[in-house]
């Protein structure tokens, strides 16, 4: 197995084939359930940021949790005023509304991921063909939250739960669009961090994630 020295994630494996990639993932967690939430990015030099963080960082030298909450509260208020709070005659809860807005192009702290490794790999390969890409897997043993459950808490309650945790939380949105279904979509979110690796909390435990370099030749 070849390796690549990345600026943000250190020395990471660089598979040369699909077979190498699958063997690598299988060996990363041989004694536990091999379940990951996959994120693909076309350039390994890009930190793992939410769309909201990237947008806020344009006008704020440092994006804090307070700034993020103020922005998302305003987003929820405007969306409610414009009538987006209801979907098929059902009133959406705050996190559901943020997910709906994100899938229509709005920037939120929700990080798009997939339970399907190949979906993450597609996003790592789909652009920036001349650059190394990143396939990043968050292991489910080091992620909080619940799947297949309705999210009924208010935005304030969701944010209060984030305090003091150094790992992200997962939420599986209802299948309200073909895109969500086809991408096996999951959302990860956390309190705002300002680490070199990005604004989404990642546990310091090396078993909590796997970062994989995707070379230009692999992309092709």
N, C-alpha and C positions, 0 to 999 in steps of 0.2 A: 504494500500500500504506500503510495506517495503521500507527502504532507506539504502543506502550504503555511508559511508564516504570515498570519494576518495581523494587522495593526490592532483590531478591536477584539478579536477572539483568541489570539495566541496561535499556537501551532495546531492546525486542524487537518483532518484527513482529506485527501483529494482523490476520490475513486476515479477509475478510468472506464468503468462500464456499469451498466445497470446491475449486473451480477455482483460486482464489487460493492456497490451501494447497498444492496439488500443484505449482503453478508455483514457489512459494517454495522448496519442498524440492528441486526439480529444479535451480534456479539456485544453491543453496548449494554444491553440489559438481559443477560442470559438467565438470571435467577429471579426475575420479576416480570410482571405483565408488560409486554412490549407495546405500550400504548403511548402515542405522542400526539401533540398538537403541532402541525407543521406550518411553517412560515417560509415562503420562498421570496428572495429578493435578488434582483438582477445584478447587483454590485455588492460584493462582500465588504467594501469600504463604507457602505451605508450603515449607520447605527439603526437599531430596531426602535423606531419611533412610531407612535400613533399619528394619524393624519391631523388630529387636533394639535398635537405637540408641534408638528412641523409648521402648521399655520401660525400658531401663537408665537413660535420662535422667530418669525419674521419681524415682529414688532416688539418683542420682549427679549432682552439679553439673556435673562434666566426665566424659564417657565416654572412656576411653583404650583403646588397643589391648589392653593387658593385661587390663582389665576385660572387654572383649568376648571375648577368648580364654578367660578363666576361665568366663564364662557359657556359651559354646558347648561347651566341654569337659564341663561339668556336664550340659548338655542331651543330649549324645551318650551320656554314661555312664548317665543315667536312662533314655533311650530304649532302649539296649542291654539294660539290666536288665529293662525291661518287655516285651522280645521284639520290638521294632520293627526290629531289625537285619536281619531276614530278610524277603524278598519273593519269593513264588513259588519257595520253596526255594533262593533265591540270597542269599548274604551281601552286604549292601550296604556299599560303602566309605563313608568318613566324609562326603564331600560329598553323596553320594547319599542318605544317611540324613538329613542336614540338609534336603535338598530335599523328601524325603518328609514330614518333620515340618512344613516350611513349608506344604506343600499341604494339611496337615490342621490348620492354624491356629496352629502354633507360630511364635514370633518368632525369626528368624535374621538374619545380616548379608546374606543373599542378597536382592538387589533384583529384584523381578519386572519384566521388560521383555518386549517382543515384537518380532519381525522385521516384524510387520504394522503399518503406520502407522495403519490404521483401528481396530485393537484398542487402541492407545495413545490414539487420539482418543476412543473410546468411554469409557474410564476418565476422561478429562478432562471429559467432558460428563455423566456419569451422575448426579452429585449437586451440591450447592451451586449450584443453578440461578441464584441472584442474584449470584454472584461470578465473577470472571475465573478461568479454569482455565489449566493449563500443559500443553503437549505438548512433551516434551523428547526430542531425538534424540542419542544418543551415536554419533558416526561410527566405523565399524569400523576405519579407519586408525589410530585413536588408542586402541585397546582391545587389551589383551593376552589371552593364552589361546588355546584351541583349541576348535573346534566339531566335532561328530560324532566325538568320541573318548571312550573310557571314562576316567573319572577314577579312577585307582588309587592316588593318593598318600594318605598319612595326613593328618589335619587339621594336624598340626605342620608337615609339609612344605609344605602349601598356604599356611599363614601365613608361613612363612619366605620364600617367594617374593615376598610382598607388600612386604617391606621395601625402601625406597628408591625406590618407583615412585609417580609422581603421576598415574597413570591407573588405571582399573578393569580387571578381567579378566572375560572372558566364559566362561560354561559353559552348554552345552545339555544339559538333563537328558534321560534316556531317556524315551520316551513311555510312561509307566506309568499315565496316566489320560486320560480324555476331555478334561479341562480343559487339560492340557498341550498336547494335540494341537490343540484348537480355538483356543487363544490363541497358537499359534506361539511357545511360551514360551522365553525365554532368561533366565538369571540373570547379573547383574553383581555383582561384589563387589570390595572393596578394603580396604586397611588403613584404620583409622578416621581421618578428618580432622575438624577442627572449623572449617570455613569457613562464612561466612554462607550460601553456597549449599547446604550440607548436609554430611553425614558421609561421603558417597561421593566418592572422589577424582575430580576432573574436571580434565583437562589445561588449562593456561592458554592453550594455542593456540586462537585464536578459530575456527579451522577444525575443531576437534575435536568440536564440538557445535552444535546449533541449538535455541534456546529460542523457543517460539511462544506468544503469548497467545491464549487461546480466550475470547471475550467471551460474556456471558450470551445475547445474541441468536444467536450462532453455536451455542451449546449447544442452544437451542430448535430 
